[in-house]
Amino acid sequence: MNDIKDALNSYYSSNLSLRKASMTNGVPKSTLSDYIKRIDAADISVDEPLLYPLDELKRQLLPERRQNNYK
């Protein structure tokens, strides 16, 4: 999962295209695109997520899954 931080760094800091950043870091383009959209929607600076530890990044950007109580 640390690959996603590397891909975000490539995209934002190295100015690689979405496709190149995803290919270079072995992250699916759709996953990288999803993270970028979530960062934009969270209205935070692009540098902030790169400084977060990975679990904090996930907590900030990915909603918790609701448990399914169906049996």
Number of C-alpha atoms within 10 A of each C-alpha: 9 11 14 20 21 18 25 26 18 19 19 17 12 11 12 16 12 19 15 15 24 24 13 13 16 13 20 16 15 12 12 21 15 14 19 18 12 15 18 12 10 11 8 11 10 15 12 10 20 17 11 13 12 15 11 12 17 15 11 15 18 12 8 9 6 6 6 6 5 4 3
